[in-house]
Amino acid sequence: MLTSLWQGRSKVSKECKVEQYIKNEIRKRKAICFGLIDPEGLSEQEAVKMAVEAEDSGVAAILVGGSTAMDQLELNNVVKIIKKAITKPVILFPSNVTGVVPSADAILFSSLLNSDNTYFITEAQALGALLVRKYKLEAIPMAYLIVGEGGAAGFIGKARGIPASKPQIAAMYALAAQYLGMRFLYLEAGSGVISHVSSQIVKVVRKVYEGVLIVGGGITGPEIATELVRSGAEVLVVGTLLELNGGRKLLGKIVSAAEAAAKGL
Ligand code: 1GP
């Protein structure tokens, strides 16, 4: 069964289509947003509606994943129907091996660098790598850092959250990500948290890290988007808002605010 896996080349060693698309979008728009859909507890129709609305609001891509999403078959179906409904790339944002499914355009192949448990740093990655190759998914190498308590992602990933008052610790990890060759870095405050990643942390990380800087968790309005982009974020991830009434309108404002803030820099 495994022999076929060793044949051909995998799309992991160099920048491929989706990564180039993201970088081009950043070049053009200076700062972009991703909509995050956590399929857990959503019907397929709800997930598709959220993706379509997010695309209409101007997001550059849709991430699909969640800390507690476990059903691979369901996940694969959701990704498939979202892909049919929108034109933007659909990218996996897995919290575990169960988040790897074939129907997506790419995967944020991440290591939770500040986990206390090696499973989330290298072991899940080793287990998931064969699937990524088998499914011919484009892998985007990403460092994932939890800041503060981190919500469900922090709890499940056994993260030792970077204290908001210690940006130098975030800088140390960001440099490590840089030297390890990770082309993307995601600063995560946790889904639905009250406090987003502080601008102080984003600024310090931006000083030392040269790759694509993503910030997510608790981004609920255009003022926060402006603050984070002015501090150096290039990609903002918005999830919870998509599930709320009026979220679509607010997301449109966040997308515009991010772009305007970046162009004013
Ligand atoms: C979670 O950063 C993302 O992984 C999105 O967070 O749900 O708070 O928007 P929100």
py3Dmol code that shows the C-alpha trace and the ligand (Angstrom):
import py3Dmol

protein = """\
ATOM      1  CA  MET A   1       0.000   0.000   0.000  1.00  0.00           C
ATOM      2  CA  LEU A   2       2.779   2.373   0.885  1.00  0.00           C
ATOM      3  CA  THR A   3       4.890   1.759  -2.232  1.00  0.00           C
ATOM      4  CA  SER A   4       2.892   4.216  -4.324  1.00  0.00           C
ATOM      5  CA  LEU A   5       3.693   6.862  -1.742  1.00  0.00           C
ATOM      6  CA  TRP A   6       7.382   6.753  -2.547  1.00  0.00           C
ATOM      7  CA  GLN A   7       6.846   7.383  -6.225  1.00  0.00           C
ATOM      8  CA  GLY A   8       6.795  10.810  -7.836  1.00  0.00           C
ATOM      9  CA  ARG A   9       7.503  14.050  -6.071  1.00  0.00           C
ATOM     10  CA  SER A  10       5.452  15.637  -3.356  1.00  0.00           C
ATOM     11  CA  LYS A  11       4.423  19.276  -3.491  1.00  0.00           C
ATOM     12  CA  VAL A  12       6.066  20.251  -0.250  1.00  0.00           C
ATOM     13  CA  SER A  13       9.605  21.375  -0.878  1.00  0.00           C
ATOM     14  CA  LYS A  14       8.941  24.579  -2.757  1.00  0.00           C
ATOM     15  CA  GLU A  15       6.342  27.278  -3.072  1.00  0.00           C
ATOM     16  CA  CYS A  16       3.325  26.084  -5.010  1.00  0.00           C
ATOM     17  CA  LYS A  17       0.135  27.553  -6.384  1.00  0.00           C
ATOM     18  CA  VAL A  18      -1.744  28.490  -3.227  1.00  0.00           C
ATOM     19  CA  GLU A  19       1.292  29.867  -1.437  1.00  0.00           C
ATOM     20  CA  GLN A  20       2.161  31.968  -4.489  1.00  0.00           C
ATOM     21  CA  TYR A  21      -1.445  33.151  -4.700  1.00  0.00           C
ATOM     22  CA  ILE A  22      -1.394  34.251  -1.038  1.00  0.00           C
ATOM     23  CA  LYS A  23       1.895  36.083  -1.499  1.00  0.00           C
ATOM     24  CA  ASN A  24       0.609  37.789  -4.653  1.00  0.00           C
ATOM     25  CA  GLU A  25      -2.543  38.885  -2.851  1.00  0.00           C
ATOM     26  CA  ILE A  26      -0.397  40.356  -0.074  1.00  0.00           C
ATOM     27  CA  ARG A  27       1.754  42.148  -2.662  1.00  0.00           C
ATOM     28  CA  LYS A  28      -1.356  43.616  -4.301  1.00  0.00           C
ATOM     29  CA  ARG A  29      -3.559  44.337  -1.288  1.00  0.00           C
ATOM     30  CA  LYS A  30      -0.810  44.699   1.371  1.00  0.00           C
ATOM     31  CA  ALA A  31      -2.980  42.993   4.010  1.00  0.00           C
ATOM     32  CA  ILE A  32      -5.613  40.310   3.521  1.00  0.00           C
ATOM     33  CA  CYS A  33      -8.113  38.317   5.548  1.00  0.00           C
ATOM     34  CA  PHE A  34      -8.953  34.635   5.712  1.00  0.00           C
ATOM     35  CA  GLY A  35     -12.341  33.366   6.857  1.00  0.00           C
ATOM     36  CA  LEU A  36     -12.112  30.364   9.184  1.00  0.00           C
ATOM     37  CA  ILE A  37     -14.859  27.780   9.189  1.00  0.00           C
ATOM     38  CA  ASP A  38     -14.938  25.265  12.005  1.00  0.00           C
ATOM     39  CA  PRO A  39     -17.327  22.620  10.660  1.00  0.00           C
ATOM     40  CA  GLU A  40     -17.958  21.166  14.119  1.00  0.00           C
ATOM     41  CA  GLY A  41     -21.644  21.635  14.900  1.00  0.00           C
ATOM     42  CA  LEU A  42     -22.486  23.190  11.516  1.00  0.00           C
ATOM     43  CA  SER A  43     -24.650  21.669   8.807  1.00  0.00           C
ATOM     44  CA  GLU A  44     -23.140  21.522   5.312  1.00  0.00           C
ATOM     45  CA  GLN A  45     -25.560  24.258   4.233  1.00  0.00           C
ATOM     46  CA  GLU A  46     -24.507  26.531   7.087  1.00  0.00           C
ATOM     47  CA  ALA A  47     -20.824  25.989   6.325  1.00  0.00           C
ATOM     48  CA  VAL A  48     -21.340  26.772   2.633  1.00  0.00           C
ATOM     49  CA  LYS A  49     -23.397  29.873   3.430  1.00  0.00           C
ATOM     50  CA  MET A  50     -20.633  31.141   5.697  1.00  0.00           C
ATOM     51  CA  ALA A  51     -17.983  30.506   3.046  1.00  0.00           C
ATOM     52  CA  VAL A  52     -19.977  32.274   0.329  1.00  0.00           C
ATOM     53  CA  GLU A  53     -20.657  35.252   2.593  1.00  0.00           C
ATOM     54  CA  ALA A  54     -17.013  35.433   3.599  1.00  0.00           C
ATOM     55  CA  GLU A  55     -15.966  35.377  -0.047  1.00  0.00           C
ATOM     56  CA  ASP A  56     -18.485  38.127  -0.827  1.00  0.00           C
ATOM     57  CA  SER A  57     -16.977  40.146   2.017  1.00  0.00           C
ATOM     58  CA  GLY A  58     -13.587  40.049   0.341  1.00  0.00           C
ATOM     59  CA  VAL A  59     -11.574  37.342   2.115  1.00  0.00           C
ATOM     60  CA  ALA A  60      -8.671  35.954   0.104  1.00  0.00           C
ATOM     61  CA  ALA A  61      -9.154  32.334   1.183  1.00  0.00           C
ATOM     62  CA  ILE A  62     -11.195  30.075   3.411  1.00  0.00           C
ATOM     63  CA  LEU A  63      -9.548  28.026   6.144  1.00  0.00           C
ATOM     64  CA  VAL A  64     -11.337  24.914   7.322  1.00  0.00           C
ATOM     65  CA  GLY A  65     -10.518  23.287  10.643  1.00  0.00           C
ATOM     66  CA  GLY A  66     -11.040  23.442  14.357  1.00  0.00           C
ATOM     67  CA  SER A  67      -9.540  22.202  17.601  1.00  0.00           C
ATOM     68  CA  THR A  68     -12.266  19.651  18.187  1.00  0.00           C
ATOM     69  CA  ALA A  69     -13.186  18.711  14.595  1.00  0.00           C
ATOM     70  CA  MET A  70     -12.636  14.955  14.398  1.00  0.00           C
ATOM     71  CA  ASP A  71     -14.829  13.487  11.654  1.00  0.00           C
ATOM     72  CA  GLN A  72     -12.669  13.186   8.542  1.00  0.00           C
ATOM     73  CA  LEU A  73     -15.478  12.063   6.235  1.00  0.00           C
ATOM     74  CA  GLU A  74     -17.656  14.979   7.267  1.00  0.00           C
ATOM     75  CA  LEU A  75     -14.724  17.364   6.915  1.00  0.00           C
ATOM     76  CA  ASN A  76     -13.926  16.090   3.438  1.00  0.00           C
ATOM     77  CA  ASN A  77     -17.542  16.566   2.356  1.00  0.00           C
ATOM     78  CA  VAL A  78     -17.720  20.077   3.765  1.00  0.00           C
ATOM     79  CA  VAL A  79     -14.506  21.067   1.992  1.00  0.00           C
ATOM     80  CA  LYS A  80     -15.800  19.580  -1.259  1.00  0.00           C
ATOM     81  CA  ILE A  81     -19.070  21.488  -1.210  1.00  0.00           C
ATOM     82  CA  ILE A  82     -17.412  24.738  -0.122  1.00  0.00           C
ATOM     83  CA  LYS A  83     -14.983  24.390  -3.024  1.00  0.00           C
ATOM     84  CA  LYS A  84     -17.890  24.019  -5.442  1.00  0.00           C
ATOM     85  CA  ALA A  85     -19.572  27.146  -4.068  1.00  0.00           C
ATOM     86  CA  ILE A  86     -16.643  29.595  -4.064  1.00  0.00           C
ATOM     87  CA  THR A  87     -13.688  30.502  -6.249  1.00  0.00           C
ATOM     88  CA  LYS A  88     -11.119  31.329  -3.566  1.00  0.00           C
ATOM     89  CA  PRO A  89      -8.775  28.589  -2.303  1.00  0.00           C
ATOM     90  CA  VAL A  90      -9.921  26.328   0.523  1.00  0.00           C
ATOM     91  CA  ILE A  91      -7.054  25.605   2.875  1.00  0.00           C
ATOM     92  CA  LEU A  92      -6.941  23.065   5.697  1.00  0.00           C
ATOM     93  CA  PHE A  93      -6.077  24.370   9.141  1.00  0.00           C
ATOM     94  CA  PRO A  94      -5.766  21.106  11.069  1.00  0.00           C
ATOM     95  CA  SER A  95      -5.359  20.680  14.785  1.00  0.00           C
ATOM     96  CA  ASN A  96      -4.659  16.989  14.410  1.00  0.00           C
ATOM     97  CA  VAL A  97      -4.162  14.220  11.853  1.00  0.00           C
ATOM     98  CA  THR A  98      -7.935  13.988  11.482  1.00  0.00           C
ATOM     99  CA  GLY A  99      -7.883  17.438   9.885  1.00  0.00           C
ATOM    100  CA  VAL A 100      -6.071  16.135   6.772  1.00  0.00           C
ATOM    101  CA  VAL A 101      -8.500  15.410   3.919  1.00  0.00           C
ATOM    102  CA  PRO A 102      -7.996  15.136   0.146  1.00  0.00           C
ATOM    103  CA  SER A 103     -10.482  17.645  -1.225  1.00  0.00           C
ATOM    104  CA  ALA A 104      -8.711  20.877  -0.158  1.00  0.00           C
ATOM    105  CA  ASP A 105      -6.412  23.082  -2.246  1.00  0.00           C
ATOM    106  CA  ALA A 106      -3.660  23.203   0.367  1.00  0.00           C
ATOM    107  CA  ILE A 107      -2.844  22.642   4.010  1.00  0.00           C
ATOM    108  CA  LEU A 108      -1.233  24.882   6.607  1.00  0.00           C
ATOM    109  CA  PHE A 109       1.295  22.254   7.632  1.00  0.00           C
ATOM    110  CA  SER A 110       1.987  23.530  11.084  1.00  0.00           C
ATOM    111  CA  SER A 111       3.976  22.846  14.180  1.00  0.00           C
ATOM    112  CA  LEU A 112       2.727  24.202  17.484  1.00  0.00           C
ATOM    113  CA  LEU A 113       6.158  25.356  18.539  1.00  0.00           C
ATOM    114  CA  ASN A 114       5.200  26.296  22.092  1.00  0.00           C
ATOM    115  CA  SER A 115       3.382  23.096  22.968  1.00  0.00           C
ATOM    116  CA  ASP A 116       4.508  21.166  26.025  1.00  0.00           C
ATOM    117  CA  ASN A 117       3.784  17.954  24.171  1.00  0.00           C
ATOM    118  CA  THR A 118       6.005  16.748  21.326  1.00  0.00           C
ATOM    119  CA  TYR A 119       2.929  15.213  19.662  1.00  0.00           C
ATOM    120  CA  PHE A 120       1.851  18.688  18.538  1.00  0.00           C
ATOM    121  CA  ILE A 121       5.361  19.752  17.503  1.00  0.00           C
ATOM    122  CA  THR A 122       6.539  16.823  15.351  1.00  0.00           C
ATOM    123  CA  GLU A 123       4.580  13.605  15.965  1.00  0.00           C
ATOM    124  CA  ALA A 124       1.185  14.531  14.502  1.00  0.00           C
ATOM    125  CA  GLN A 125       3.135  16.015  11.593  1.00  0.00           C
ATOM    126  CA  ALA A 126       4.979  12.725  10.985  1.00  0.00           C
ATOM    127  CA  LEU A 127       1.698  10.817  11.107  1.00  0.00           C
ATOM    128  CA  GLY A 128      -0.081  13.304   8.852  1.00  0.00           C
ATOM    129  CA  ALA A 129       2.766  13.703   6.353  1.00  0.00           C
ATOM    130  CA  LEU A 130       2.019  10.470   4.506  1.00  0.00           C
ATOM    131  CA  LEU A 131      -1.582  11.565   4.062  1.00  0.00           C
ATOM    132  CA  VAL A 132      -0.499  14.945   2.730  1.00  0.00           C
ATOM    133  CA  ARG A 133       1.670  13.167   0.171  1.00  0.00           C
ATOM    134  CA  LYS A 134      -0.948  10.572  -0.676  1.00  0.00           C
ATOM    135  CA  TYR A 135      -3.605  13.247  -1.219  1.00  0.00           C
ATOM    136  CA  LYS A 136      -1.127  15.423  -3.180  1.00  0.00           C
ATOM    137  CA  LEU A 137      -1.976  18.380  -0.976  1.00  0.00           C
ATOM    138  CA  GLU A 138       0.098  21.517  -1.256  1.00  0.00           C
ATOM    139  CA  ALA A 139       1.789  21.902   2.133  1.00  0.00           C
ATOM    140  CA  ILE A 140       2.531  25.380   3.406  1.00  0.00           C
ATOM    141  CA  PRO A 141       5.119  25.168   6.192  1.00  0.00           C
ATOM    142  CA  MET A 142       3.898  27.181   9.166  1.00  0.00           C
ATOM    143  CA  ALA A 143       4.909  27.871  12.734  1.00  0.00           C
ATOM    144  CA  TYR A 144       1.921  28.074  15.041  1.00  0.00           C
ATOM    145  CA  LEU A 145       2.336  30.030  18.268  1.00  0.00           C
ATOM    146  CA  ILE A 146      -0.279  30.343  20.969  1.00  0.00           C
ATOM    147  CA  VAL A 147      -0.308  33.641  22.791  1.00  0.00           C
ATOM    148  CA  GLY A 148      -1.930  33.811  26.208  1.00  0.00           C
ATOM    149  CA  GLU A 149      -4.325  31.122  27.304  1.00  0.00           C
ATOM    150  CA  GLY A 150      -5.275  30.308  23.694  1.00  0.00           C
ATOM    151  CA  GLY A 151      -8.847  29.058  24.103  1.00  0.00           C
ATOM    152  CA  ALA A 152      -9.570  25.542  22.839  1.00  0.00           C
ATOM    153  CA  ALA A 153      -6.419  25.514  20.649  1.00  0.00           C
ATOM    154  CA  GLY A 154      -4.272  26.227  23.703  1.00  0.00           C
ATOM    155  CA  PHE A 155      -5.989  23.573  25.805  1.00  0.00           C
ATOM    156  CA  ILE A 156      -6.022  20.804  23.176  1.00  0.00           C
ATOM    157  CA  GLY A 157      -2.503  21.626  21.972  1.00  0.00           C
ATOM    158  CA  LYS A 158      -1.125  21.674  25.534  1.00  0.00           C
ATOM    159  CA  ALA A 159       0.440  25.017  24.778  1.00  0.00           C
ATOM    160  CA  ARG A 160       2.544  26.990  27.191  1.00  0.00           C
ATOM    161  CA  GLY A 161       0.962  30.234  26.026  1.00  0.00           C
ATOM    162  CA  ILE A 162       3.316  33.148  25.514  1.00  0.00           C
ATOM    163  CA  PRO A 163       2.469  35.746  28.171  1.00  0.00           C
ATOM    164  CA  ALA A 164       1.051  38.945  26.661  1.00  0.00           C
ATOM    165  CA  SER A 165       3.559  40.922  28.713  1.00  0.00           C
ATOM    166  CA  LYS A 166       6.600  39.020  27.346  1.00  0.00           C
ATOM    167  CA  PRO A 167       6.918  39.882  23.638  1.00  0.00           C
ATOM    168  CA  GLN A 168      10.590  38.889  23.698  1.00  0.00           C
ATOM    169  CA  ILE A 169       9.516  35.252  24.171  1.00  0.00           C
ATOM    170  CA  ALA A 170       7.352  35.529  21.052  1.00  0.00           C
ATOM    171  CA  ALA A 171      10.375  36.994  19.235  1.00  0.00           C
ATOM    172  CA  MET A 172      12.546  34.038  20.282  1.00  0.00           C
ATOM    173  CA  TYR A 173      10.047  31.547  18.848  1.00  0.00           C
ATOM    174  CA  ALA A 174       9.568  33.651  15.709  1.00  0.00           C
ATOM    175  CA  LEU A 175      13.310  33.642  15.090  1.00  0.00           C
ATOM    176  CA  ALA A 176      13.393  29.898  15.628  1.00  0.00           C
ATOM    177  CA  ALA A 177      10.603  29.560  13.032  1.00  0.00           C
ATOM    178  CA  GLN A 178      12.616  31.725  10.652  1.00  0.00           C
ATOM    179  CA  TYR A 179      15.779  29.643  11.079  1.00  0.00           C
ATOM    180  CA  LEU A 180      13.796  26.410  10.720  1.00  0.00           C
ATOM    181  CA  GLY A 181      12.627  27.641   7.331  1.00  0.00           C
ATOM    182  CA  MET A 182       8.951  28.035   8.115  1.00  0.00           C
ATOM    183  CA  ARG A 183       7.559  30.417   5.538  1.00  0.00           C
ATOM    184  CA  PHE A 184       4.415  31.321   7.468  1.00  0.00           C
ATOM    185  CA  LEU A 185       3.912  32.153  11.145  1.00  0.00           C
ATOM    186  CA  TYR A 186       0.523  32.244  12.844  1.00  0.00           C
ATOM    187  CA  LEU A 187       0.128  34.131  16.128  1.00  0.00           C
ATOM    188  CA  GLU A 188      -2.984  32.644  17.709  1.00  0.00           C
ATOM    189  CA  ALA A 189      -4.915  34.120  20.622  1.00  0.00           C
ATOM    190  CA  GLY A 190      -7.583  31.399  20.418  1.00  0.00           C
ATOM    191  CA  SER A 191     -10.962  31.273  18.778  1.00  0.00           C
ATOM    192  CA  GLY A 192     -13.605  33.447  20.395  1.00  0.00           C
ATOM    193  CA  VAL A 193     -11.281  34.922  23.030  1.00  0.00           C
ATOM    194  CA  ILE A 194     -11.893  38.392  24.414  1.00  0.00           C
ATOM    195  CA  SER A 195      -8.331  39.666  23.979  1.00  0.00           C
ATOM    196  CA  HIS A 196      -6.719  39.430  20.561  1.00  0.00           C
ATOM    197  CA  VAL A 197      -2.914  39.152  20.218  1.00  0.00           C
ATOM    198  CA  SER A 198      -1.444  42.420  21.497  1.00  0.00           C
ATOM    199  CA  SER A 199       0.040  44.898  19.054  1.00  0.00           C
ATOM    200  CA  GLN A 200       3.223  44.836  21.133  1.00  0.00           C
ATOM    201  CA  ILE A 201       3.706  41.130  20.394  1.00  0.00           C
ATOM    202  CA  VAL A 202       2.889  41.538  16.691  1.00  0.00           C
ATOM    203  CA  LYS A 203       5.382  44.421  16.386  1.00  0.00           C
ATOM    204  CA  VAL A 204       8.249  42.541  18.011  1.00  0.00           C
ATOM    205  CA  VAL A 205       7.601  39.424  15.938  1.00  0.00           C
ATOM    206  CA  ARG A 206       7.388  41.488  12.750  1.00  0.00           C
ATOM    207  CA  LYS A 207      10.849  42.922  13.497  1.00  0.00           C
ATOM    208  CA  VAL A 208      12.526  39.524  13.502  1.00  0.00           C
ATOM    209  CA  TYR A 209      10.381  37.348  11.256  1.00  0.00           C
ATOM    210  CA  GLU A 210      10.566  37.739   7.485  1.00  0.00           C
ATOM    211  CA  GLY A 211       7.857  35.306   6.311  1.00  0.00           C
ATOM    212  CA  VAL A 212       4.100  35.733   6.030  1.00  0.00           C
ATOM    213  CA  LEU A 213       2.726  36.856   9.386  1.00  0.00           C
ATOM    214  CA  ILE A 214      -0.797  35.676  10.238  1.00  0.00           C
ATOM    215  CA  VAL A 215      -2.693  36.828  13.328  1.00  0.00           C
ATOM    216  CA  GLY A 216      -5.984  35.405  14.567  1.00  0.00           C
ATOM    217  CA  GLY A 217      -8.278  35.028  17.527  1.00  0.00           C
ATOM    218  CA  GLY A 218     -10.689  37.620  18.880  1.00  0.00           C
ATOM    219  CA  ILE A 219     -10.684  39.873  15.809  1.00  0.00           C
ATOM    220  CA  THR A 220     -14.183  41.284  15.999  1.00  0.00           C
ATOM    221  CA  GLY A 221     -14.054  44.735  14.435  1.00  0.00           C
ATOM    222  CA  PRO A 222     -12.252  47.068  12.016  1.00  0.00           C
ATOM    223  CA  GLU A 223     -10.429  48.949  14.803  1.00  0.00           C
ATOM    224  CA  ILE A 224      -8.692  45.744  15.887  1.00  0.00           C
ATOM    225  CA  ALA A 225      -7.841  44.968  12.252  1.00  0.00           C
ATOM    226  CA  THR A 226      -6.312  48.423  11.819  1.00  0.00           C
ATOM    227  CA  GLU A 227      -4.242  48.056  14.991  1.00  0.00           C
ATOM    228  CA  LEU A 228      -2.923  44.594  14.087  1.00  0.00           C
ATOM    229  CA  VAL A 229      -2.062  45.498  10.495  1.00  0.00           C
ATOM    230  CA  ARG A 230      -0.306  48.697  11.600  1.00  0.00           C
ATOM    231  CA  SER A 231       1.718  46.499  13.943  1.00  0.00           C
ATOM    232  CA  GLY A 232       2.815  44.234  11.093  1.00  0.00           C
ATOM    233  CA  ALA A 233       0.183  41.530  10.500  1.00  0.00           C
ATOM    234  CA  GLU A 234      -0.271  40.655   6.827  1.00  0.00           C
ATOM    235  CA  VAL A 235      -3.080  38.132   7.174  1.00  0.00           C
ATOM    236  CA  LEU A 236      -5.938  38.342   9.669  1.00  0.00           C
ATOM    237  CA  VAL A 237      -8.016  35.259  10.414  1.00  0.00           C
ATOM    238  CA  VAL A 238     -11.650  35.755  11.335  1.00  0.00           C
ATOM    239  CA  GLY A 239     -13.754  32.818  12.475  1.00  0.00           C
ATOM    240  CA  THR A 240     -16.349  33.314  15.213  1.00  0.00           C
ATOM    241  CA  LEU A 241     -17.687  36.486  13.623  1.00  0.00           C
ATOM    242  CA  LEU A 242     -18.846  34.520  10.575  1.00  0.00           C
ATOM    243  CA  GLU A 243     -21.262  32.627  12.783  1.00  0.00           C
ATOM    244  CA  LEU A 244     -22.907  35.757  14.211  1.00  0.00           C
ATOM    245  CA  ASN A 245     -25.804  37.814  12.905  1.00  0.00           C
ATOM    246  CA  GLY A 246     -24.416  40.850  11.151  1.00  0.00           C
ATOM    247  CA  GLY A 247     -21.012  39.194  11.000  1.00  0.00           C
ATOM    248  CA  ARG A 248     -20.840  39.402   7.232  1.00  0.00           C
ATOM    249  CA  LYS A 249     -21.148  43.183   7.220  1.00  0.00           C
ATOM    250  CA  LEU A 250     -18.545  43.495   9.938  1.00  0.00           C
ATOM    251  CA  LEU A 251     -16.190  41.168   8.079  1.00  0.00           C
ATOM    252  CA  GLY A 252     -16.420  43.425   5.015  1.00  0.00           C
ATOM    253  CA  LYS A 253     -15.394  46.347   7.222  1.00  0.00           C
ATOM    254  CA  ILE A 254     -12.516  44.351   8.682  1.00  0.00           C
ATOM    255  CA  VAL A 255     -11.256  43.465   5.179  1.00  0.00           C
ATOM    256  CA  SER A 256     -11.392  47.124   4.093  1.00  0.00           C
ATOM    257  CA  ALA A 257      -9.811  48.377   7.329  1.00  0.00           C
ATOM    258  CA  ALA A 258      -6.940  45.901   7.021  1.00  0.00           C
ATOM    259  CA  GLU A 259      -6.231  46.939   3.448  1.00  0.00           C
ATOM    260  CA  ALA A 260      -6.512  50.659   4.225  1.00  0.00           C
ATOM    261  CA  ALA A 261      -4.225  50.350   7.269  1.00  0.00           C
ATOM    262  CA  ALA A 262      -1.600  48.487   5.254  1.00  0.00           C
ATOM    263  CA  LYS A 263      -1.691  50.994   2.407  1.00  0.00           C
ATOM    264  CA  GLY A 264      -1.234  53.827   4.887  1.00  0.00           C
ATOM    265  CA  LEU A 265       1.991  52.347   6.252  1.00  0.00           C
TER     266      LEU A 265
END
"""
ligand_1 = """\
10
1GP
C -8.960 30.668 15.577
O -7.682 32.560 15.051
C -8.801 31.842 14.690
O -8.013 29.694 15.273
C -10.052 32.687 14.599
O -10.442 33.209 15.840
O -12.845 32.610 15.991
O -11.891 34.437 17.408
O -12.186 34.774 14.969
P -11.919 33.794 16.049
"""
view = py3Dmol.view(width=600, height=400)
view.addModel(protein, "pdb")
view.setStyle({"model": 0}, {"cartoon": {"style": "trace"}})
view.addModel(ligand_1, "xyz")
view.setStyle({"model": 1}, {"stick": {}})
view.zoomTo()
view.show()
